[in-house]
Amino acid sequence: MVLITVQTRKGWQIMERVGRKKGLLAVIALCIMLMMSGCVSGDDPDFAVREDSTRKSIKEDPANIKYVIYLITMNQASNYWQQIDAGCKKAVKDLGGIDYHWIAPPKTNIAEQRECIDQAVAAGANAILLSAASETDLEDSLEAATAAGVKLIYVDSTALYPATATLATDNVAAGKIAAKTMKAALVEAGILDGVIGVAAGGRGQATTHRDRGFREEMEGSGYIVAPTFDMNGEQQNIKNAVKAHPDFVAFFGSNEQCTWALSSQVYDSGSNQLIIGFDTSDRTLDMMKKGVIYATMQQKPQQMGYGAIKIAVDALSGRFTQNGVVMDMGVSVITRNMI
């Protein structure tokens, strides 16, 4: 038998259980439909066909389950979230006794992330590991979660609402490291002045703080940092900004998807603007090999996921009694000559 699932804005929908032959024909027909509709592309899709493995709990004997833990990320589109999920899964395997789920909106959407939090609480979550899509707009759902006894742990991106612990990159410091790398790269290229563009995910996200750190470090450098252009869930917004500014000497992409949008547009246009990016997805590394991206900031998403599961279990069992603990995971600079 073949189980066909489709990821929509409302989540995964089971279309039908069919025989193997009919199932293969159905999958082929569905793929053709997606290609014709323009949904199979390098950009973030509204929906996609893939295995449901990231949305299912890891198989565990119900008798051994002690805790239900949910990872809720900003979206499902980024390889970065998949790496956090991989770290969580390794911890779940090592520790045992955990019913683990990863859920997220298909694209970054604050209202839909609130629904994910509410869904996890309704499903009996004991702990939620959250990468917040907004610092301020999730508070009602987070209050309801903690009122229900749910332990809250932030991974990668925080809200202002208090949590048991935060495992994340110091984003202001990371932005400053990116700026130092940018300045060195521009001098190496013989570019001693000019305008630099900054691409961010959107207001109220971690990229806001990276933006701030970048700008603080660039002050007095002789370069002009232009007003930030936000992706707001649509990579085309970044591509359009690059098209509109062929005079910019360089760009800073403050997350994985911004970096991809910048580099793909620069590559397609054949320009030679310098790019400093964030994160190390396969497509980012590929653009580094092609010489499009000079350097990228490497975070530690798998360590974040693993550590967050461990802290959640320790907090639920009473071994971790602190609140508001912040752990800076740090970044490393990866340059194209290292690839």
C-alpha positions in Angstrom: 0.0 0.0 0.0 1.1 3.6 -0.7 0.3 6.5 1.7 0.1 9.8 -0.1 0.5 12.9 2.0 0.4 16.6 0.9 1.7 19.5 2.9 -0.6 22.4 2.7 -0.8 25.7 4.7 -3.1 23.8 7.1 -0.6 21.0 7.6 -0.2 17.5 6.2 -3.2 16.1 4.6 -3.6 12.3 3.8 -5.0 12.1 0.3 -5.6 8.4 0.0 -4.3 4.9 0.6 -3.9 3.2 -2.7 -2.2 0.2 -4.2 1.4 0.4 -5.2 0.7 0.7 -8.9 -2.0 3.3 -8.5 0.0 5.1 -5.9 3.0 5.5 -8.2 0.7 6.9 -10.9 -0.9 9.3 -8.5 2.5 10.5 -7.3 3.6 11.1 -10.9 0.4 13.0 -11.7 0.7 15.1 -8.6 4.3 16.0 -9.4 3.3 17.1 -12.9 0.5 19.2 -11.4 3.0 20.9 -9.0 5.5 21.6 -11.8 2.8 23.1 -14.0 1.6 25.3 -11.2 5.1 26.6 -10.6 5.2 25.3 -7.0 8.3 23.1 -7.5 11.1 25.6 -7.5 14.1 26.8 -5.5 11.9 29.3 -3.6 9.9 28.5 -0.5 6.8 26.6 -1.7 3.3 27.1 -0.4 3.2 23.3 -0.2 5.4 20.4 -1.2 5.3 16.6 -1.5 7.7 14.9 0.9 7.7 12.2 3.5 6.0 13.0 6.8 8.9 11.9 8.9 9.6 15.3 10.5 6.0 15.6 11.6 5.8 12.3 13.3 7.0 11.3 16.8 10.0 9.0 16.9 8.7 5.4 17.5 8.7 4.7 21.2 6.9 2.0 23.2 3.9 3.9 24.8 4.7 2.2 28.1 8.1 3.9 28.2 6.9 7.4 27.4 7.6 9.9 30.1 7.4 13.2 28.3 5.9 14.8 25.2 8.1 17.4 23.7 7.4 19.6 20.6 9.9 21.5 18.5 8.2 24.5 16.9 10.3 26.5 14.4 9.5 29.6 12.3 8.9 27.5 9.1 9.7 24.2 7.4 11.5 25.6 4.5 15.0 26.1 5.9 17.7 23.4 6.1 18.7 25.1 9.4 15.5 23.9 11.1 16.2 20.4 9.8 19.5 20.5 11.5 17.9 21.6 14.8 15.4 18.7 14.3 18.3 16.3 13.7 19.9 17.4 17.0 16.6 16.9 18.8 16.2 13.4 17.3 19.6 12.4 18.4 18.9 13.5 22.0 15.5 11.7 21.9 17.3 8.5 20.8 20.0 8.8 23.4 17.7 9.6 26.3 14.6 7.5 25.5 11.1 7.9 26.9 10.2 10.9 24.8 7.3 11.4 22.4 8.8 13.9 20.1 7.2 16.0 17.3 8.4 18.8 15.0 5.7 21.2 13.7 5.9 24.6 12.0 4.1 26.7 9.4 5.1 26.0 5.8 6.3 29.7 5.7 7.1 32.1 8.5 3.7 33.3 9.7 3.1 34.6 13.2 -0.5 33.7 13.4 0.1 30.1 12.2 3.0 29.8 14.7 0.6 30.7 17.5 -1.7 28.0 16.2 1.2 25.5 16.4 1.8 26.5 20.0 -1.8 26.1 20.9 -1.9 22.7 19.0 1.1 21.4 21.0 -0.5 22.4 24.3 -3.8 20.8 23.3 -1.9 17.6 22.4 -0.5 17.3 25.9 3.0 18.8 25.4 5.1 18.8 28.5 7.8 21.0 26.9 8.0 23.2 23.8 11.2 24.1 22.1 10.4 27.3 20.2 12.2 29.4 17.6 10.0 32.5 17.9 8.8 34.2 14.7 8.2 37.4 16.8 9.5 38.8 20.0 6.2 40.2 21.1 3.2 38.7 19.2 3.2 35.2 20.6 2.6 36.2 24.3 -1.0 35.0 24.7 -0.2 31.5 23.4 3.0 31.4 25.5 1.1 32.5 28.6 -1.5 29.8 28.0 1.2 27.2 27.5 3.0 28.0 30.8 -0.3 28.2 32.6 -0.8 24.6 31.5 2.5 23.6 33.0 4.5 23.4 29.8 8.2 24.1 30.0 9.3 26.7 27.4 12.8 26.6 25.9 13.9 28.9 23.1 16.2 27.6 20.4 17.8 30.1 17.9 15.3 32.9 18.2 13.6 34.2 21.3 10.5 36.1 22.3 10.5 38.5 25.2 8.3 36.2 27.2 10.3 34.4 30.0 11.5 30.8 29.4 13.3 28.1 31.3 16.3 28.4 29.1 17.5 29.8 25.8 20.0 28.1 23.5 20.9 30.5 20.7 23.5 32.6 19.0 24.4 36.0 20.4 23.0 37.7 17.4 24.4 41.2 18.0 27.9 39.6 18.4 27.4 37.5 15.3 26.4 40.5 13.3 29.6 42.3 14.4 31.7 39.3 13.4 30.0 39.3 10.0 30.8 43.0 9.6 34.5 42.5 10.5 34.6 39.7 7.9 32.9 42.1 5.4 35.4 44.8 5.9 38.4 42.5 5.5 36.9 41.0 2.3 36.2 44.4 0.8 39.8 45.6 1.5 41.1 42.4 0.1 39.1 43.0 -3.1 40.4 46.6 -3.3 36.9 48.1 -2.6 37.5 50.9 -0.1 34.1 52.7 -0.2 30.6 52.1 -1.4 27.1 51.1 -0.3 26.4 47.8 1.4 22.9 46.2 1.4 21.5 44.2 4.3 18.8 41.5 3.9 16.9 40.5 7.0 14.1 38.0 7.7 11.7 40.5 9.1 11.1 42.8 12.0 11.1 41.2 15.5 13.2 38.2 14.4 16.8 37.2 15.3 18.0 38.8 12.1 17.0 42.2 13.6 19.8 41.9 16.2 22.3 40.6 13.6 21.4 43.7 11.5 22.1 45.9 14.6 25.4 44.3 15.4 26.5 44.6 11.7 25.7 48.3 11.6 27.4 49.0 14.9 30.6 47.4 13.7 30.5 49.2 10.3 30.2 52.6 11.8 33.2 54.8 10.9 34.4 52.3 8.4 33.9 54.6 5.4 31.2 52.3 3.9 27.6 53.2 3.8 25.1 50.6 5.1 21.8 51.1 3.3 18.4 50.7 4.9 17.5 47.1 5.5 15.3 45.2 3.1 13.1 42.5 4.7 12.2 39.2 3.2 8.9 38.8 5.2 8.5 35.2 4.1 9.1 35.9 0.4 12.6 35.5 -1.1 11.5 37.4 -4.2 11.5 40.6 -2.0 15.2 40.1 -1.5 15.8 39.3 -5.2 13.9 42.4 -6.2 16.0 44.6 -3.9 19.2 43.2 -5.5 17.9 44.0 -8.9 17.1 47.5 -7.9 20.6 48.2 -6.5 23.3 47.1 -9.0 25.4 50.0 -7.6 25.8 48.3 -4.2 29.3 46.9 -3.7 28.3 44.1 -1.3 25.4 42.5 0.6 25.0 40.9 4.0 22.4 38.1 4.2 21.4 37.7 7.9 19.9 34.2 7.7 20.0 31.2 5.4 17.1 32.1 3.2 18.2 35.7 2.8 21.7 34.5 1.9 20.2 32.1 -0.8 18.0 34.9 -2.3 21.0 37.3 -2.5 23.4 34.8 -3.9 21.0 33.3 -6.5 20.1 36.7 -7.8 23.8 37.9 -8.0 24.7 34.6 -9.7 21.9 34.9 -12.2 22.7 38.5 -13.0 26.4 37.8 -13.5 27.4 40.6 -11.2 30.3 40.4 -8.8 29.0 42.0 -5.7 30.5 40.6 -2.5 28.3 38.6 -0.2 28.7 37.7 3.5 26.0 35.2 4.5 24.6 33.2 7.4 24.4 29.4 8.0 25.8 26.5 6.0 23.1 24.8 4.0 24.1 22.8 1.0 23.0 25.5 -1.4 25.0 28.1 0.5 28.1 26.0 0.4 27.5 25.4 -3.4 27.4 29.2 -4.0 30.6 29.5 -2.0 32.3 26.9 -4.2 31.1 28.9 -7.2 32.8 32.0 -5.7 29.5 33.9 -5.3 29.6 34.0 -1.5 32.8 35.1 0.2 32.0 33.8 3.7 29.2 32.6 5.9 28.6 32.6 9.6 28.3 29.0 10.8 26.0 28.4 13.8 25.5 25.2 15.8 21.9 24.1 15.2 22.4 20.4 16.0 23.9 21.3 19.3 21.0 23.7 20.0 18.5 20.9 19.4 20.3 18.3 21.4 20.9 20.6 24.3 17.3 21.9 24.3 15.9 18.3 24.6 18.4 17.5 27.4 17.4 20.7 29.4 13.7 20.0 28.8 14.0 16.5 30.2 16.1 17.7 33.2 13.6 20.5 33.9 10.7 18.2 33.7 12.4 15.7 36.0 13.4 18.3 38.5 17.2 18.1 37.9 17.3 21.5 36.2 15.7 24.1 38.5 16.9 27.4 37.0 14.9 29.8 34.9 16.0 32.4 32.3 19.3 30.7 31.6 20.9 32.0 28.3 23.5 29.9 26.5 25.4 31.5 23.7 26.2 28.8 21.2 28.6 31.1 19.2 29.5 31.2 15.5 32.4 30.3 13.3 33.4 32.1 10.1 33.6 29.8 7.0 35.3 31.4 4.0 35.1 30.1 0.4 38.8 29.1 0.4 37.9 26.6 3.2 35.3 24.8 1.2 
